[in-house]
């Protein structure tokens, strides 16, 4: 049985998935070339990347950038072994 993934741009669906995994909206430090842009969007999950590489941002800022760039979230519902997963990718809607 393979790992099941979903792709969405629905804010409520994304918010639920992130909150279920105790995630926090974030951006990769040093990736915001434009002071008005948030940079590379990520989520910070417990046990994931350190605060040295990620900077927490507000949910509103995260979603504003997400929508402005026309992005979608691809996320894994569970690992192939049935375990919980926090795997995700922020992808272009093209």
N, C-alpha and C positions, 0 to 999 in steps of 0.2 A: 504494500500500500504506500503510495507516494504522499508527499507533503502537499496539503491543499493551500492555495494562495487565493487572495482576492485583490482586486484593484478598484479603488474608489476615489472620488473627489468629495464625497459627502462628509461635511464637517462633523455631524453627530456620530456617524459610524467611526470616523478616525478618533474622535475624542473618547468614545467608549473603549475602543481597543487600547489606546494609550493609557487611559486611567485604570483599566483592568490589569495592566502590567506595571503600574506605579511609575509610568514614564513622565518626563517633563519636556516641553518644547525647548529646542536648543538650536544653535547655529554653530558651525565649525569656526573656531577662532581664526582670525586672519583671512577670512574669505569674503568679507564685505568690501569690495572695491569702491562701491558707491555708498556714501554715508546714509542714504535714504533706503538702501536695501539691507536685508537681514544677513545675506550671505548664504552659504550652503546649509539647507535645512536638515535637521536631524531630530531625533528624540534621545534623551538621556535616560536609560533604564538602569535600575540597580544592577551592579556588577558589570556594566558596560564600559564605555570610554570614560576616561577620567575628566574632571573639571578642568584639567590643564588643556585639553583639546576642544572642549565644548563650553559654550557660554549659554546659560539659560536665558530664554526670552519669554515674553508673555504669549499666551495662547493667541490673543488677538493679532499680535505682530506676526506670529508664525502663519496663521491663516491668511492674513493680508498678503504676505509674500507668496504663499502657496497659490492663492487665486490670481494674483497679478502676473505670475509666471506661467499660468495655465498648467499646473502640475497635478499629478495623481499620486496616490499612495498605493504601492503594491506591498501587501503584508501577508505573512504566513500565519494561518490559523493554528496549526500545530506541526511539530516535527514529524518526520516519516515514522518515527517510533511511537507516535501518539503523545509525546511530551509537549509541554507548553513552549511556545516560541515567541521571541521578540524580533525575529528577522523582518526587516522591511527595506524598501528602496523608495526614494522619492523620484518619480519618473515624469517625463514630458508626456503631455496628452496627445502629442502628434502621432 
